[in-house]
Amino acid sequence: MKKLTLFLSLLISLCLITDANAKKDVKKKEPAEVKKSTSSKKTYKDPLTGAEFAYISAGSFTMGSPSNEPQRFDNEKQHKVTINKGFYIQTTEVTQEQWKKIMGNNPAYFSKCGENCPVEQVSWNDANEFIKKLNTQEGKNNYRLPTEAEWEYSCRAEKITPYSFGACLSTDDANYDGNNPLSGCDKGKYREKTTPAGSLKANGWGLFDMHGNVWEWCQDIFGDYTEEPAKESPKVTNRVLRGGSYSINGWFCRSAFRFSSSPDARSNDIGFRLVRIAD
């Protein structure tokens, strides 16, 4: 799937935002703080790919965005989530070099960016094939995609603001279309391409590019927030994408923003990062 198709899908999604929140008086409420810090310094480095991981402790947080967050979507309803078990999450997006070590090829459109740039043009199915081969080589089923809740928990890093860096997102800290920042924020640069993994600012838990650079696949089927996970059906097969990308406006890079695409969709701004099960 080409970048233009993905962007048009986003524009269509944006048109679905209701005007209700803009027209009614909103009683401002501060969302609950994240509880139980993940300030552990525990790390892991995969010997096969060289991928580095940070340990994220179990804890509870408020997932979604408050009703007064600028340019939010109705499907970002706030709700409390508890992560019952700690896990490791990759500190960067999977790089082209790491992909080549397992898959033997490089599908990236931005191959000239260098082997340390994120691999892109990989579908949800492709990402899971990579994970399958990595697990096979290791001899254990330790790796998987993050759940949507794990992703947002890790992205926020105990922050309740639109971004893990605060109310606005500087293009010095994240790679996105700085011509179109979040409402009320300053404009920045538009690089029009990916940047090397880990070359910009890390969030409070040591994770890079949780905002921008490339969209990241999550494990989940896309659906409204409910107590039970969404189930696949002939009409519902899309998988969750999070984080925004180098080509996307600032409001799509917010911690709470949700997007999805077909599990076989590929684009030059879609990649992923890994989760490793903690022993």
Secondary structure, 3 states (H helix, E strand, C coil): CCHHHHHHHHHHHHHCCCCHHHHCCCCCCCCCCCECCCCCCCEEECCCCCCEEEEECCEEEEECCCCCCCCCCCCCCCEEEEECCCEEEECCCCEHHHHHHHHCCCCCCCHHHCCCCECCCCCHHHHHHHHHHHHHHHCCCCEECCCHHHHHHHHHCCCCCCECCECCCCCCCCECCCCCCCCCCCCCCCCCCCCCCCCCCECCCCCECCCECCEEEEEEECCCCCCCCCCCECCECCEEEECCCCCCCHHHHCCCCCEEECCCCCCCCEECCCEEECC
